[in-house]
Amino acid sequence: MSSFLSRIGSRREESPPTSGFVNGEVSFWHRQIGMPTPRSALQGDRQYDVAIVGAGYTGLWTAYYLKRDQPDLRIAVLEGDFAGFGASGRNGGWLSAEPPGQLRRYAAARGWPAAADLQRQMFKAVDEVVEVCSTEGISADIHKAGVLHVATNPAQEARLRDHLPQLRAAGWGSEDLIELDRSELSNRIRIQGAVAAHWSPHCARLQPAKLAVGLAAVVEGLGVDIFEQTRVTEIRPKQAVTEHGSVYADYVIRATEGFTAGIKGHRRVWLPMNSSMVVTEPLSEAIWDEIGWASAELVGDGAHSFGYMQHTADGRIVIGGRGVPYRFGSRTDVRGATSSDTQHQLRDLLVRYFPAAGKIELDHAWSGVLGVPRNWCASVHLDRRTGLGWAGGYVGHGVAGTNLAGRTLRDLVLGRDTGLTRLPWVDHTVRNWEPEPVRWMAVRSLYVAYRAADRREFGGSPHTAAIARLADRISGR
Ligand SMILES: Cc1cc2nc3c(=O)[nH]c(=O)nc-3n(C[C@H](O)[C@H](O)[C@H](O)COP(=O)(O)OP(=O)(O)OC[C@H]3O[C@@H](n4cnc5c(N)ncnc54)[C@H](O)[C@@H]3O)c2cc1C
């Protein structure tokens, strides 16, 4: 164990962020621990038992569980940039039991008991990540104080209430989800305009890049080969083709989430949806006294454009939201660079909720891509004949979901028939997105509609705006 940890130390220097506002550069989380020196690229053709494309949480958890359970497996992870370059090193740090997909859709396909199984496994996945980090010595600022979903206007409150029966049907019991009124909420956190909230214990805060980097080091220490700066251009049965040679393997697992459109033949599979974040400078004690939030729960609002927040281990607020939702042709951002409009929107949201933070500076803004399937439901798949597999399409709920997917892929690759391989997201089929320019026009229109609906609802309208209901129906949300 200590050798893995000393290796992390030799690759990265723990250093506080330099002063001055930074835009992009992957994420604040990576800057906080020092940008990595990439591992070596693949050199020429190689043979393995399992090739995994992408060194985000999906790829790394899959490698971890496979190698831990069957140490003689030869496993290669092929990563275009560096481990944690994607959403895994940029996210909001909600290690949450919310399922990566719509339970009602899984229920429609396989029944409510199957959807409830998935939910039970998501509850467990949160604790599994916490436990593995502890046993493997991955220090990722993990703190399990639960999550608050806060209604910040009457329409959001109505949606929170309407959503409750579905959650109860899926197994969220009275201890898994507790309703809070305005005054109970203000004992925890004081958000301007908040009218009601739900609190659940099934969520932990973490520093995303610390998890990705730490997990990569653990996986490498177990004997998995990680090749960085090695972009896979094509995935074929039993072969991953890169610019530096091919990896031939019995199983080739695609774990590329929001970047999947960049692989030959996969352009319309998952839509790369942007999410953007900003982080404040550390807040003074006086400001924290006004806000409360002493337990560092994760906090989200009920807006259609969804604002989500973290109280970081070093006393900052990270706030995220949709920003520019989608780029024509499924393009992704350049190392997380974020438009100034999006930065202003997120700052306005922060100040709307916490007027006491009105004068504080932002330190960093960045963006990343989620993988969004046409019906907003994640899937895990392995074809034993061709050896091709994948997991992803988590939309915004992949931090815990990737762990469950990694264990499920392990069972599928090892040919085990387990409770995990029977979960309803295994082999869940989803149709492709529409071709361009329809895709771009549709997503842009949807987010114009969601923003208009949010404006109406913040203006006091007590019901979900009709335009948002229509957008939900068209988008498949
Ligand atoms: C801003 C933001 C905030 C989020 N907040 C949360 C949150 O708080 N909670 C939550 O549960 N989820 C959140 N998510 C979603 C979550 O981060 C993802 O679902 C999860 O990290 C997906 O992990 P992954 O390994 O599947 O994909 P990624 O982490 O994106 O990893 C894919 C990897 O594949 C590599 N790659 C891509 N193409 C190729 C190629 N052709 N060849 C080789 N390598 C390639 C990429 O470089 C990348 O490293 C957020 C996402 C974003 C963007």
The ligand as an SDF file (V2000), in Angstrom:
LIG
                    3D

 53 58  0  0  0  0  0  0  0  0999 V2000
  -19.2750   19.4300  -14.4060 C   0  0  0  0  0  0  0  0  0  0  0  0
  -19.8030   18.0700  -14.0270 C   0  0  0  0  0  0  0  0  0  0  0  0
  -20.3670   17.8890  -12.7750 C   0  0  0  0  0  0  0  0  0  0  0  0
  -20.8360   16.6190  -12.4040 C   0  0  0  0  0  0  0  0  0  0  0  0
  -21.2570   16.4310  -11.1200 N   0  0  0  0  0  0  0  0  0  0  0  0
  -21.5980   15.1850  -10.7070 C   0  0  0  0  0  0  0  0  0  0  0  0
  -21.8720   14.9390   -9.3490 C   0  0  0  0  0  0  0  0  0  0  0  0
  -21.7210   15.8140   -8.5040 O   0  0  0  0  0  0  0  0  0  0  0  0
  -22.2930   13.6890   -8.9960 N   0  0  0  0  0  0  0  0  0  0  0  0
  -22.4210   12.6790   -9.9140 C   0  0  0  0  0  0  0  0  0  0  0  0
  -22.8270   11.5650   -9.5430 O   0  0  0  0  0  0  0  0  0  0  0  0
  -22.0800   12.8720  -11.2090 N   0  0  0  0  0  0  0  0  0  0  0  0
  -21.6470   14.0870  -11.6130 C   0  0  0  0  0  0  0  0  0  0  0  0
  -21.2460   14.2810  -12.8970 N   0  0  0  0  0  0  0  0  0  0  0  0
  -21.1970   13.1140  -13.7840 C   0  0  0  0  0  0  0  0  0  0  0  0
  -19.9850   12.2250  -13.4470 C   0  0  0  0  0  0  0  0  0  0  0  0
  -18.8490   13.0170  -13.2450 O   0  0  0  0  0  0  0  0  0  0  0  0
  -19.7620   11.2420  -14.5740 C   0  0  0  0  0  0  0  0  0  0  0  0
  -20.9510   10.4960  -14.7690 O   0  0  0  0  0  0  0  0  0  0  0  0
  -18.6420   10.2660  -14.3230 C   0  0  0  0  0  0  0  0  0  0  0  0
  -17.4740   10.9160  -13.9110 O   0  0  0  0  0  0  0  0  0  0  0  0
  -18.4070    9.4650  -15.5970 C   0  0  0  0  0  0  0  0  0  0  0  0
  -17.2070    8.7430  -15.4810 O   0  0  0  0  0  0  0  0  0  0  0  0
  -16.6490    8.0050  -16.7600 P   0  0  0  0  0  0  0  0  0  0  0  0
  -15.4080    7.3280  -16.3540 O   0  0  0  0  0  0  0  0  0  0  0  0
  -17.7190    7.1660  -17.3540 O   0  0  0  0  0  0  0  0  0  0  0  0
  -16.3690    9.1620  -17.8040 O   0  0  0  0  0  0  0  0  0  0  0  0
  -15.1980   10.2630  -17.8220 P   0  0  0  0  0  0  0  0  0  0  0  0
  -14.7760   10.6380  -16.4640 O   0  0  0  0  0  0  0  0  0  0  0  0
  -15.6320   11.3560  -18.7410 O   0  0  0  0  0  0  0  0  0  0  0  0
  -13.9840    9.4740  -18.4410 O   0  0  0  0  0  0  0  0  0  0  0  0
  -13.8870    9.1590  -19.7960 C   0  0  0  0  0  0  0  0  0  0  0  0
  -12.4040    9.1140  -20.1110 C   0  0  0  0  0  0  0  0  0  0  0  0
  -12.2390    8.5950  -21.4140 O   0  0  0  0  0  0  0  0  0  0  0  0
  -11.2020    9.3050  -22.0420 C   0  0  0  0  0  0  0  0  0  0  0  0
  -11.4310    9.1680  -23.4700 N   0  0  0  0  0  0  0  0  0  0  0  0
  -12.4420    9.7030  -24.1790 C   0  0  0  0  0  0  0  0  0  0  0  0
  -12.3510    9.3350  -25.4710 N   0  0  0  0  0  0  0  0  0  0  0  0
  -11.2650    8.5400  -25.5610 C   0  0  0  0  0  0  0  0  0  0  0  0
  -10.6400    7.8540  -26.6280 C   0  0  0  0  0  0  0  0  0  0  0  0
  -11.1350    7.9200  -27.8680 N   0  0  0  0  0  0  0  0  0  0  0  0
   -9.5350    7.1280  -26.3790 N   0  0  0  0  0  0  0  0  0  0  0  0
   -9.0280    7.0460  -25.1190 C   0  0  0  0  0  0  0  0  0  0  0  0
   -9.5760    7.6930  -24.0790 N   0  0  0  0  0  0  0  0  0  0  0  0
  -10.6730    8.4250  -24.2880 C   0  0  0  0  0  0  0  0  0  0  0  0
  -11.3560   10.7260  -21.5390 C   0  0  0  0  0  0  0  0  0  0  0  0
  -10.1650   11.4710  -21.6870 O   0  0  0  0  0  0  0  0  0  0  0  0
  -11.7390   10.4850  -20.0990 C   0  0  0  0  0  0  0  0  0  0  0  0
  -10.6350   10.4580  -19.2350 O   0  0  0  0  0  0  0  0  0  0  0  0
  -20.7770   15.5250  -13.3160 C   0  0  0  0  0  0  0  0  0  0  0  0
  -20.2240   15.7220  -14.5860 C   0  0  0  0  0  0  0  0  0  0  0  0
  -19.7410   16.9790  -14.9480 C   0  0  0  0  0  0  0  0  0  0  0  0
  -19.1420   17.1710  -16.3010 C   0  0  0  0  0  0  0  0  0  0  0  0
  1  2  1  0
  2  3  1  0
  2 52  2  0
  3  4  2  0
  4  5  1  0
  4 50  1  0
  5  6  2  0
  6  7  1  0
  6 13  1  0
  7  8  2  0
  7  9  1  0
  9 10  1  0
 10 11  2  0
 10 12  1  0
 12 13  2  0
 13 14  1  0
 14 15  1  0
 14 50  1  0
 15 16  1  0
 16 17  1  0
 16 18  1  0
 18 19  1  0
 18 20  1  0
 20 21  1  0
 20 22  1  0
 22 23  1  0
 23 24  1  0
 24 25  2  0
 24 26  1  0
 24 27  1  0
 27 28  1  0
 28 29  2  0
 28 30  1  0
 28 31  1  0
 31 32  1  0
 32 33  1  0
 33 34  1  0
 33 48  1  0
 34 35  1  0
 35 36  1  0
 35 46  1  0
 36 37  1  0
 36 45  1  0
 37 38  2  0
 38 39  1  0
 39 40  1  0
 39 45  2  0
 40 41  1  0
 40 42  2  0
 42 43  1  0
 43 44  2  0
 44 45  1  0
 46 47  1  0
 46 48  1  0
 48 49  1  0
 50 51  2  0
 51 52  1  0
 52 53  1  0
M  END
$$$$
